[in-house]
Amino acid sequence: MCEKHNILTRNIKGTYLFAKTYPLIFLRITLVFFITLSVIAYLSVNVLASGQTTSSKSFLSGQEDVLTKNDEPVISEIQAPVYEEVKIAEKRKVDEEQRLAEVQKKLAIRQDHINRINNFLIRKRSPVANTNIAEILYDLSVQYGGDYKTLLAITGVESGFCAASFSYNCFGFLNGKKYGSYEQAFRDIVPKVIKNYLHRYGSTNFVSIAKSYGMVNWEKGSSNLAMYYSQV
């Protein structure tokens, strides 16, 4: 212990004497020493920082890979049913729009025919010139497959478009029934006329209809049927 202390003391004294004897040289040596020490310290810090950054990047990259691998199936499982539901909803919307368009189209066609019937009866100054009778006549003709123009022509020949009807019967149909209103008579007689005459002979076979209907002058009757039919 004493020997080490003596060596350290001698080194310090020697350094002191050297510095005192050669102050400029000692100063240069000291400056170089501190510069070298600073460079070594700087390089050491950079190396450590670089190692930590690389480790952090590797760690984060690993975490991203784990998240990606873990999340991808979940996202697919969630998105697949949602996409299918959207497609189904869009198809339902398109189907509903098409259905509504068809309904509106049919309603527009129906209204055009009803207006046509009513306007014709107005021109003929018929007592049944109203939208209610026009609707009944058109709807029954569609339901039973008859031509409403032929039905109107028959009322023209048989009763002057209901101007000379008996018990609200505008068709001259001899069934022995009495009716309480034009609406009641139309609802009962129109299906029978369609079945017994229009279906049997055809809606525009006016000669056969006139003969079968029992018109006194079937030639004039068939001619008037054709005329009224073309006027509707």
Secondary structure, DSSP 8 states (H G I E B T S, - for coil): -HHHHHHHHHHHHHHHHHHHHSHHHHHHHHHHHHHHHHHHHHHHHHHHHHHHHHHHHHHHHHHHHHHHHHHHHHHHHHHHHHHHHHHHHHHHHHHHHHHHHHHHHHHHHHHHHHHHHHHHHHHTT-TT-SHHHHHHHHHHHHHHT--HHHHHHHHHHHHTTTTT-BTTB-S---S----SSHHHHHHHHHHHHIIIIIHHH-TT-HHHHHHHHT-TTHHHHHHHHHHHHHH-
